[in-house]
Amino acid sequence: MKYNKEEIIKKLELQPHAEGGYYKEIFLSDVEVGAYKSLSIIYFLLDENNFSAFHKIKFSEVWSFHLGNPLTVVEIENGILKETVLGDELNNNTFIYNVKGGNIFASYVKKGFALVSCFVSPSFDYKDFYLYKREELLNLFPNYKKEILKLTRE
């Protein structure tokens, strides 16, 4: 069955996310790991007009593709930029991808929309979330100007 973006946002009760896109927390473990819960999971939806801007979080985030068009995760790890495409085609895409904690990353959809789930362990906490400013990243990684201009808002 085909769904459009608006139907999914309404049915899943997604809300705008600080980094871009729409989300809803769907699971927060009751098991504690220090100051954190052991696991949090969100639905996350991006469309061709709404990217996820470059940011980082403290812990690893596992992305799991559900439906829609391919989504590209752009990641800077140890100063090296790489792109990973999540989607439903086995030939060129992956269904599940792990962004290592502390890596700088962003994501986008070229056409249509994509719905994924993001799993963070220990759990996501906004105190561990850092949204990069354009100038800051351009100073750190001038060789990636094209990607930084595309995936930052200010």
N, C-alpha and C positions, 0 to 999 in steps of 0.2 A: 504494500500500500504506500502510495506517495503522500507526503505531507509537505506543506509549505512552511516557511520560516515562522510566520505569524501564528499558525496553528500550534507549532511546537512550543513557542514562547508562552502562549496562553495555556496549553494543556499541561506543561511542566512547571508553570508558574515561575518562569525565569525572570530575573531582575538585571538591570545594567550592572556591569562589573567595572571597578576602578581602572583596570588596565585596558578595557575595551571588551566588546561582546556582551553576552548575557550568561547568567549562571544561577544555580540554586544548589545549596548544600543539601545533599541527599543522605549523608551518613556521617555521624561523628561518634566514634567509639566511646564506650563508657570506661574503657581500660586506660589508666593513666600511666604515662611514661615521664616521670619528673613533672615539669610544669605543663606538659602537653597531654592530649589524648593520643592513643596509639595510632589512629588513622582517621583521616577525613576524606570524603569523596564529594565531588560536585559534578553536576551536568554543566557543560560549557558549550555555548553556541557562538560561532562567528559567521559573518557573512561578508560578501565581497566589498561592502562599504564600511566595514567595522573590524579593524584589526586589533590584535592584542599587542600593545606596545612593549618595547624592551623593558624588562624588569628582572629581578632575581628574588628567590626565596631561599630560606636556610636549608631546607631538606629536599630530597629527591621528589620529583613529581612524575608519576606514571600516567601517560595519556592513552586512552583506549577509544578507538574510533567506533562510532555507532552507525551514523547514516549521513547522507548528503554527498557533497563533492569533496575531493581531496583537500586536505589542510596541510600547510607547510609550517613546520617548526624551524625557526632560524635561531641558532644557538652559537654563543661565543664561549668556547672552552679553552682556557689557557692561551687566550689571544687568537685562537683560530676559529674562523666562522665556518659553520656547516649547516646544511639544510636537510631535513628529514620530512618526507611526505607520508602522511597518514591517509588511508583511504580504503576502499573496498576492492581494489584491483590487486590481485596477488603478484602480478608481474612487476609492478613498479612501486608499490606502496607497502607500508607495514600497518598492521592493525593496532599494535601496542608499541609505545616508545617511552623510554625513561630519560627525563632531563635531570642530570645530576644536581644535587643541592649546591647552591652557590654559583651555578652557571648563569650567565646573562642570556635571556631568551625572549623571543616574540613569536607571533604566529599570524597567519593570514590565510584567506581563501581567495583564489583567483576568480571563481565564478560561483554564484549561488550561495550556499551555506554548508556548514558542517556541524554536526553534533558529536561531541566527545564527552567522556568522563575523565576527570583528573583525580588521581589518588595521591595523597600526600601523607607520608609517615616518617616521624611523628606528625601529628595533624598540622594543617595550615593555621597560621596565626598572622594577622595583619602587622603585628610588631616585627615580624621577620620578612615583610614584603617591602621591596624597594623599587620604585618606579623611576627609571632613569630619565634625565633631561637630555634633550638632543645635543646641546653644546658639550655636556659632560662626556657623552659617548664619542662625539667627534674628536675631542681632545685625547681620549684614551685609544681610539681605534680609527685614525684618519683614513686608513686603507679601505674601510667598510662604509664610506660616506653614502653610497647609493642605498644600501640596506638601512642605515641609520636614518636617513631622511625619509625613507618609505615607512619605517616602523616606529617613529616617535611622533609626538604631537606638539611638543614645545622644546 
